[in-house]
């Protein structure tokens, strides 16, 4: 398991190495990669996220969580669902961006299918728009069904070498 969640730039969508740079840009607080920050630094202001306060210790002993958490993934047609729900609620992309605390560009990229929302963003979108974007990941996806054969790079190498 990973000890740190992988972060993505909220402008370009590329993975961020390290913490990234949190800025106030176009009315939203977003985390960007150094390359995007270099492009927007004239109109963006670096902000510090409020530090999470430590929860008060409860009197009850902590009960260990059972690791039966279901792994979720975003549905394939998320972009259609987001756009239709936003239009149905008569929200502009800018209004939705403000509620989600991201830039309007992120909403445009979600609706065009160029950027997939993170699980956290998808949960927020579900609450704001009243739609279902997350589905459980199906287990056993490694087993191949008959007739569903896909070549791997190793298979291609063997075929080219005449070892098939």
SVG drawing of the C-alpha trace seen along z (x, -y; Angstrom):
<svg xmlns="http://www.w3.org/2000/svg" viewBox="-33 -39 47 60">
<polyline fill="none" stroke="black" stroke-width="0.4" points="0.0,0.0 1.1,-3.5 1.8,-5.7 1.1,-8.9 -1.7,-9.5 -0.6,-10.5 -1.5,-14.1 -2.3,-15.5 -2.0,-19.0 -5.4,-20.6 -4.6,-22.6 -2.8,-20.1 -3.7,-16.8 -0.1,-15.5 1.2,-13.7 2.9,-16.0 6.1,-14.9 6.3,-16.2 3.6,-18.4 2.9,-20.7 2.1,-24.4 -1.2,-25.5 -2.4,-28.8 -5.5,-31.0 -6.3,-31.2 -9.5,-32.5 -11.4,-32.4 -10.4,-28.8 -7.7,-27.3 -5.9,-24.7 -2.7,-22.6 -0.6,-22.8 2.7,-21.5 5.8,-23.7 5.5,-24.0 1.9,-25.3 2.7,-27.6 5.4,-29.2 2.7,-29.9 0.1,-31.4 2.3,-33.0 1.5,-36.5 -2.3,-36.0 -2.1,-33.4 -1.2,-33.9 0.4,-31.1 -1.8,-30.2 -1.2,-28.0 -4.0,-25.4 -5.3,-25.6 -3.6,-22.9 -5.8,-20.1 -6.5,-20.4 -5.9,-17.3 -9.1,-15.6 -9.9,-15.6 -9.2,-12.4 -12.3,-10.5 -13.0,-8.7 -13.9,-5.5 -11.0,-3.3 -10.4,-3.4 -12.0,-0.5 -9.9,0.8 -11.5,0.3 -12.3,3.4 -10.6,3.2 -13.8,4.0 -13.6,0.7 -14.8,1.0 -12.4,-0.3 -14.3,-2.7 -13.7,-4.0 -15.3,-6.7 -17.9,-5.6 -16.8,-5.8 -19.4,-8.3 -18.7,-10.7 -18.3,-13.7 -21.9,-13.3 -23.4,-12.9 -21.6,-15.9 -22.6,-18.2 -26.2,-17.1 -26.7,-17.4 -25.0,-20.8 -27.3,-22.1 -30.3,-20.5 -29.5,-22.5 -29.0,-25.6 -25.4,-26.0 -22.7,-27.6 -19.3,-26.0 -17.9,-28.8 -20.6,-28.3 -19.9,-24.6 -16.1,-25.3 -16.6,-27.6 -18.7,-25.0 -16.1,-22.3 -13.2,-24.7 -11.4,-24.1 -10.8,-26.4 -13.4,-26.7 -10.8,-25.1 -11.0,-21.8 -14.8,-21.7 -14.4,-22.3 -11.9,-19.5 -14.2,-17.1 -17.1,-17.9 -15.0,-17.3 -13.7,-14.0 -10.1,-15.2 -9.7,-15.0 -11.2,-12.3 -12.1,-13.5 -10.4,-12.0 -12.4,-9.8 -12.7,-12.7 -13.8,-15.2 -16.3,-12.6 -17.8,-12.3 -18.1,-16.0 -19.7,-16.2 -22.2,-13.5 -23.3,-15.6 -23.4,-18.9 -25.1,-17.5 -27.1,-14.7 -25.7,-12.1 -23.9,-8.7 -20.3,-8.8 -18.6,-6.1 -19.0,-2.4 -17.2,0.4 -14.2,1.9 -15.0,5.5 -12.7,8.1 -11.3,10.9 -10.6,8.6 -7.4,10.5 -9.1,13.6 -9.6,13.6 -12.9,14.7 -12.8,17.0 -12.4,15.1 -11.2,12.0 -7.5,12.3 -5.3,9.3 -1.6,9.2 1.0,7.9 4.3,6.4 6.0,9.6 3.7,11.6 4.6,9.3 8.3,9.8 7.9,13.6 5.9,13.5 8.6,11.3 11.3,13.7 9.3,16.7 8.8,18.2 5.0,18.4"/>
</svg>
